[in-house]
Amino acid sequence: MYKSNFREWTLDKIEETFGLQQVRRLPILEELLAHEYQADAYETRYLSNLSEKYLTLGGDNWNEVELENKFISPLIVFSDIANQKYSYFLERELSITLGEYELSGKVDGMIATGFRNPKIPYFCLSEYKRQTDPNGDPTGQALIAMLVAQKLNNNQKPIFGSYIIGRDWYFMALVDNEYAISKDFSCVADEVFDIYRILKGLSIQIEKLI
């Protein structure tokens, strides 16, 4: 039995070990990305201000904790994604035994059932400041957490995920042994409204799963 932390995993290693395959599109991800939502005047001011502060206060040079606290969590919390059925949790442990591997690690962020403590996760988030990071591959770390979440759901439900590299957000979905990754969405352009729109759609997708 091998004990392995999430930070050790890359896309290649996950595919070779667990038989996952990247595809260009998954219907469940396309549905999430196509969710329609029009920000009202208050939301528009808030999102524009958040994006402007990223630019004017040196967001590209923030470390992971600063990126999380100054931008990611304020945006996710503002999307009103928490209630008494599911909520947004930070730095929580996920673990499972899968084949000969004991997989475990802290997930930077997750949306899971429960409101005091996470129970069953449906969305896993990984954030990094730079494309190449000494603590691991952000895409691989997000995917391995999603795989653990899938197994905790007994392989019966799609799992969503996201990884963030500085100003760029990528959304993911995992269904059976196939996963897909969206294009990048920049938080310092009008695409910040797309990120918000997708997060609003995530609530609807999770409601369908629980």
C-alpha positions as CSV (number, residue, x, y, z in Angstrom):
1,M,0.0,0.0,0.0
2,Y,1.4,3.4,-1.0
3,K,0.5,6.5,0.9
4,S,0.3,9.4,-1.5
5,N,-0.4,13.2,-1.0
6,F,-2.5,15.0,-3.6
7,R,0.5,17.3,-4.3
8,E,2.4,14.4,-5.8
9,W,0.0,13.9,-8.7
10,T,0.2,15.2,-12.3
11,L,-2.3,14.6,-15.2
12,D,0.0,12.0,-16.8
13,K,0.4,10.1,-13.5
14,I,-3.3,10.1,-12.8
15,E,-4.2,8.9,-16.4
16,E,-1.6,6.1,-16.2
17,T,-2.5,4.9,-12.7
18,F,-6.3,5.2,-12.7
19,G,-7.2,5.1,-16.4
20,L,-8.7,8.5,-16.7
21,Q,-8.9,10.2,-20.1
22,Q,-9.1,13.8,-21.1
23,V,-11.7,14.7,-23.7
24,R,-12.4,18.0,-25.4
25,R,-16.0,18.3,-24.1
26,L,-18.4,16.9,-21.6
27,P,-22.1,17.8,-21.8
28,I,-22.2,18.4,-18.0
29,L,-19.4,20.9,-18.2
30,E,-20.8,22.5,-21.3
31,E,-24.1,23.0,-19.5
32,L,-22.3,24.6,-16.6
33,L,-20.3,27.0,-18.8
34,A,-23.4,28.0,-20.7
35,H,-25.4,28.9,-17.6
36,E,-27.1,32.3,-18.1
37,Y,-27.1,34.9,-15.4
38,Q,-27.1,38.7,-15.7
39,A,-25.4,40.6,-12.9
40,D,-27.5,43.4,-11.4
41,A,-26.1,46.9,-10.7
42,Y,-24.9,46.0,-7.2
43,E,-23.2,42.8,-8.4
44,T,-21.6,44.6,-11.3
45,R,-20.1,47.3,-9.0
46,Y,-18.8,44.6,-6.6
47,L,-17.2,42.4,-9.3
48,S,-15.7,45.4,-11.1
49,N,-14.2,46.6,-7.8
50,L,-12.8,43.2,-7.0
51,S,-11.2,42.9,-10.4
52,E,-9.8,46.4,-10.3
53,K,-8.2,45.8,-6.9
54,Y,-6.5,42.7,-8.3
55,L,-4.9,44.9,-10.9
56,T,-4.1,47.9,-8.8
57,L,-2.9,46.1,-5.6
58,G,-0.5,43.7,-7.3
59,G,-2.6,40.6,-7.6
60,D,-0.1,38.9,-9.9
61,N,2.4,39.0,-7.1
62,W,0.2,37.7,-4.3
63,N,1.1,34.4,-2.7
64,E,-1.4,31.6,-2.4
65,V,-2.9,32.7,0.9
66,E,-3.2,36.3,-0.3
67,L,-4.8,35.2,-3.6
68,E,-7.3,33.1,-1.6
69,N,-8.2,35.7,0.9
70,K,-8.2,38.8,-1.2
71,F,-9.9,37.5,-4.3
72,I,-11.0,33.8,-4.6
73,S,-13.0,33.5,-1.4
74,P,-14.7,36.9,-1.7
75,L,-15.8,36.0,-5.2
76,I,-17.1,32.6,-4.3
77,V,-18.8,33.7,-1.1
78,F,-20.4,36.6,-3.0
79,S,-21.9,34.1,-5.4
80,D,-24.1,33.0,-2.5
81,I,-23.2,29.3,-2.9
82,A,-23.7,28.3,0.8
83,N,-26.8,27.2,2.6
84,Q,-27.7,24.6,5.2
85,K,-27.5,21.8,2.6
86,Y,-24.1,22.5,1.2
87,S,-21.3,25.0,1.7
88,Y,-17.9,26.2,0.7
89,F,-15.0,24.8,2.9
90,L,-11.3,25.7,2.9
91,E,-8.3,23.6,3.7
92,R,-10.2,20.5,4.5
93,E,-8.9,16.9,4.3
94,L,-10.1,14.4,1.7
95,S,-8.9,10.8,1.7
96,I,-9.7,7.4,0.3
97,T,-8.0,4.1,-0.4
98,L,-8.1,3.4,-4.1
99,G,-6.4,0.2,-5.3
100,E,-2.9,0.1,-3.8
101,Y,-2.9,3.8,-3.0
102,E,-4.0,5.7,0.1
103,L,-4.8,9.1,-1.3
104,S,-5.0,12.0,1.0
105,G,-4.5,15.8,1.1
106,K,-5.9,19.2,2.0
107,V,-8.1,20.6,-0.7
108,D,-7.7,24.4,-1.1
109,G,-11.4,24.8,-1.4
110,M,-14.4,22.5,-1.9
111,I,-18.2,22.7,-2.1
112,A,-19.7,19.8,-0.2
113,T,-22.9,18.8,1.6
114,G,-23.0,20.0,5.2
115,F,-22.7,23.4,6.7
116,R,-20.5,22.9,9.8
117,N,-18.3,20.3,8.3
118,P,-18.0,18.8,4.8
119,K,-19.6,15.5,4.1
120,I,-19.9,14.6,0.4
121,P,-17.9,16.9,-2.0
122,Y,-19.2,17.9,-5.4
123,F,-16.7,20.6,-6.4
124,C,-12.9,20.7,-5.7
125,L,-10.7,23.8,-6.2
126,S,-7.0,24.2,-6.4
127,E,-5.3,27.5,-6.6
128,Y,-1.7,28.5,-7.4
129,K,0.1,31.8,-8.1
130,R,2.2,30.5,-10.9
131,Q,2.0,27.9,-13.7
132,T,5.0,26.0,-12.3
133,D,4.8,25.6,-8.5
134,P,7.2,23.8,-6.2
135,N,4.2,22.4,-4.4
136,G,2.8,20.5,-7.3
137,D,0.8,20.7,-10.5
138,P,-2.5,22.6,-10.0
139,T,-4.4,20.7,-12.7
140,G,-3.3,17.4,-11.4
141,Q,-4.0,18.3,-7.8
142,A,-7.5,19.4,-8.7
143,L,-8.1,16.3,-10.7
144,I,-6.9,13.8,-8.1
145,A,-9.2,15.6,-5.5
146,M,-12.0,15.3,-7.9
147,L,-11.3,11.6,-8.4
148,V,-11.4,11.0,-4.6
149,A,-14.7,13.0,-4.5
150,Q,-16.1,10.8,-7.3
151,K,-15.2,7.6,-5.3
152,L,-16.8,9.1,-2.2
153,N,-19.9,9.4,-4.4
154,N,-19.6,5.7,-5.4
155,N,-18.8,6.7,-9.0
156,Q,-22.5,7.7,-9.5
157,K,-22.3,11.4,-9.9
158,P,-20.3,13.9,-11.9
159,I,-17.8,16.0,-10.1
160,F,-16.9,19.6,-10.8
161,G,-13.6,21.3,-10.2
162,S,-11.5,24.4,-10.9
163,Y,-7.9,25.4,-10.7
164,I,-6.7,29.0,-10.6
165,I,-3.3,30.3,-11.8
166,G,-3.1,33.9,-10.8
167,R,-5.7,35.8,-12.8
168,D,-6.8,32.8,-14.9
169,W,-9.6,30.4,-13.9
170,Y,-10.2,27.0,-15.5
171,F,-13.3,24.8,-14.8
172,M,-13.3,21.0,-15.0
173,A,-15.8,18.1,-14.9
174,L,-15.2,14.4,-14.3
175,V,-17.7,11.8,-15.4
176,D,-16.9,8.1,-15.2
177,N,-13.3,7.9,-16.4
178,E,-13.5,11.0,-18.6
179,Y,-12.6,14.6,-17.7
180,A,-12.7,17.9,-19.6
181,I,-11.2,21.3,-18.9
182,S,-12.6,24.6,-20.0
183,K,-10.8,27.5,-21.6
184,D,-9.3,30.1,-19.3
185,F,-11.3,32.9,-17.9
186,S,-9.4,36.0,-16.8
187,C,-10.6,37.7,-13.6
188,V,-9.2,41.1,-14.7
189,A,-11.3,41.4,-17.8
190,D,-15.1,41.3,-18.5
191,E,-14.7,37.5,-18.0
192,V,-14.9,38.1,-14.3
193,F,-18.6,38.2,-15.0
194,D,-18.4,34.9,-16.7
195,I,-16.6,33.4,-13.7
196,Y,-19.4,34.7,-11.5
197,R,-22.1,33.5,-13.9
198,I,-20.5,30.0,-13.8
199,L,-20.3,30.0,-10.1
200,K,-24.0,30.9,-9.9
201,G,-24.7,27.9,-12.3
202,L,-22.6,25.6,-10.1
203,S,-25.3,26.0,-7.3
204,I,-27.9,24.8,-9.7
205,Q,-25.8,21.8,-10.8
206,I,-25.1,20.8,-7.2
207,E,-28.8,21.1,-6.3
208,K,-29.4,18.5,-9.0
209,L,-26.9,16.1,-7.5
210,I,-27.8,16.1,-3.8
